[in-house]
Amino acid sequence: MINIKSLCKSVFIIIASIVMISCGKTEKTPSTTINWVSLDKAIALNKENKKKIYICMYTDWCKWCHTFDSATLSNPEIVELINDNYNAVRLNAETVDTIHFNNNTYINKSPKMGNPNEFANFLLDAKLNYPASVFLDEQLTRIGAPAYGYYKASDFKALLSYYSSDKYKTSTFAEYLKSL
């Protein structure tokens, strides 16, 4: 005759073992969104992980910024490339927040629509076209010129790879594209 108490105990042990084994799996589940952080947080993270910083400069009123966000920055390959290789920052070019960067302070002298924060002027060389993508190296120095405007995912993937692989140190972007 089967002892119910012993049977229940055995079933419980088997189920608990299965749960523990399945929870122990460490497969990387791809993220569906970019891990955006503040500029201050990206700089702090940079001290730990020595990743480059990607800054997506946008404004609330910019139609192409919204399109870039929904069509390109939500693409799973782009999300993975950015999350794996960069500390990512979304920064409203017209922010009223005071920004401290490399021992300088940047403000928005006239905080209303159409007036950028001084930091946007600094990063974008006063060429205020949005969206704009800016890349900083591990020493917080801007790499190359800002990339202005909307990019399709395939084109933006090439740009992200160009900077993350350090190819910018040995070739122009046009040369890099020809090598693909």
VOGU-3710 file (C-alpha; in Angstrom, 3 decimals, decimal comma):
1> minikslcks> 0,000/0,000/0,000  1,226/3,511/-0,910  1,829/5,881/1,956  0,099/9,178/0,980  2,334/11,252/3,205  5,472/9,773/1,633  4,061/10,233/-1,896  3,205/13,894/-1,256  6,674/14,496/0,142  8,302/12,925/-2,954
11> vfiiiasivm> 6,120/14,951/-5,354  6,932/18,136/-3,448  10,689/17,435/-3,637  10,476/16,790/-7,392  8,494/19,987/-8,060  10,796/22,058/-5,849  13,833/20,649/-7,678  12,370/21,522/-11,082  11,584/25,070/-9,951  15,081/25,542/-8,526
21> iscgktektp> 16,737/24,228/-11,697  14,634/26,423/-13,985  15,283/29,513/-11,843  19,003/28,848/-12,023  19,122/29,293/-15,793  21,048/32,417/-16,733  20,146/32,864/-20,371  20,367/36,484/-21,379  16,913/37,800/-22,176  17,191/40,673/-24,620
31> sttinwvsld> 15,880/43,973/-23,359  13,120/45,608/-25,346  14,052/49,141/-24,332  17,217/51,156/-24,068  18,528/51,567/-20,522  18,393/55,355/-20,478  20,134/57,093/-17,586  20,802/60,704/-16,660  24,027/62,337/-17,787  25,295/62,320/-14,199
41> kaialnkenk> 24,530/58,606/-13,880  26,206/57,839/-17,242  29,354/59,620/-16,069  29,298/57,688/-12,781  28,749/54,402/-14,632  31,589/55,272/-16,990  33,981/55,223/-14,037  32,934/51,609/-13,332  32,328/50,062/-16,758  34,412/52,270/-19,088
51> kkiyicmytd> 31,733/52,305/-21,776  31,351/55,104/-24,264  28,376/57,403/-23,770  25,649/57,810/-26,381  23,595/60,999/-26,033  20,329/61,295/-27,929  19,551/65,005/-28,095  15,880/65,791/-28,790  13,132/68,338/-28,212  9,501/67,763/-27,303
61> wckwchtfds> 8,202/69,518/-30,431  10,463/67,689/-32,926  8,473/65,306/-35,158  11,588/63,521/-36,435  12,765/62,969/-32,849  9,564/61,043/-32,123  9,923/59,078/-35,372  13,572/58,257/-34,601  12,543/57,121/-31,123  9,667/54,900/-32,256
71> atlsnpeive> 11,138/53,521/-35,494  14,871/53,289/-34,820  15,580/53,385/-31,092  12,954/50,711/-30,444  14,496/48,284/-32,954  15,731/45,196/-31,003  19,158/45,199/-32,698  19,647/48,882/-31,902  18,495/48,381/-28,306  20,971/45,531/-27,854
81> lindnynavr> 23,870/47,429/-29,469  23,297/50,478/-27,296  22,715/48,558/-24,050  25,791/46,362/-24,602  28,217/49,094/-25,659  27,106/52,439/-24,292  25,794/54,275/-21,273  22,790/55,891/-22,948  21,433/59,365/-22,201  18,273/60,988/-23,587
91> lnaetvdtih> 18,620/64,705/-23,188  16,061/67,357/-24,024  18,066/70,107/-25,706  15,753/72,690/-24,133  16,023/71,420/-20,577  15,830/74,037/-17,849  18,022/71,875/-15,626  21,520/73,052/-14,849  24,050/70,620/-16,299  27,511/70,085/-14,851
101> fnnntyinks> 29,980/68,474/-17,247  33,790/68,382/-17,228  34,077/71,171/-14,643  31,710/73,451/-16,584  28,165/74,547/-15,785  25,529/74,883/-18,508  22,140/76,570/-18,113  19,169/77,562/-20,224  19,273/81,370/-20,166  15,822/81,722/-21,693
111> pkmgnpnefa> 13,776/78,643/-20,834  11,013/78,578/-23,425  10,301/76,532/-26,532  13,007/76,922/-29,135  15,721/78,027/-26,724  18,355/75,406/-26,021  20,355/74,767/-22,914  23,974/75,920/-23,303  25,006/72,248/-23,107  23,137/71,534/-26,360
121> nflldaklny> 24,962/74,442/-28,008  28,267/73,085/-26,706  27,724/69,453/-27,786  26,178/70,318/-31,144  28,583/73,110/-32,084  25,577/75,473/-32,040  24,038/73,590/-34,995  20,670/72,914/-33,442  19,235/70,178/-35,640  17,246/67,400/-34,003
131> pasvfldeql> 17,393/64,599/-33,309  21,135/64,632/-32,832  23,324/61,741/-31,761  26,500/62,512/-29,877  29,131/59,982/-28,845  31,617/60,453/-26,014  34,627/58,214/-25,505  35,614/56,676/-22,183  37,422/59,913/-21,230  34,216/61,929/-21,856
141> trigapaygy> 35,576/63,572/-25,011  33,244/63,920/-27,969  34,039/61,500/-30,778  33,662/62,961/-34,234  30,927/65,353/-35,241  27,346/65,013/-34,033  25,119/62,880/-36,255  22,119/65,032/-37,085  18,660/63,905/-38,110  16,642/60,751/-38,470
151> ykasdfkall> 18,432/57,486/-39,259  16,840/54,234/-40,327  17,766/51,343/-38,033  20,150/49,749/-40,564  22,066/53,014/-41,033  22,136/53,784/-37,327  23,379/50,270/-36,556  26,412/50,966/-38,747  27,083/54,252/-36,921  26,781/52,613/-33,493
161> syyssdkykt> 29,108/49,805/-34,561  31,621/52,239/-36,041  32,048/53,995/-32,699  31,694/50,989/-30,386  34,349/49,002/-32,307  36,807/51,950/-32,248  36,988/51,944/-36,059  36,747/55,745/-35,900  40,371/55,714/-34,709  41,663/54,228/-37,967
171> stfaeylksl> 39,139/55,092/-40,688  36,504/57,577/-41,722  32,874/56,550/-41,493  32,677/56,436/-45,313  35,668/54,052/-45,414  34,091/51,946/-42,690  30,832/51,689/-44,656  32,716/50,528/-47,756  34,370/47,789/-45,698  31,026/46,300/-44,621
//
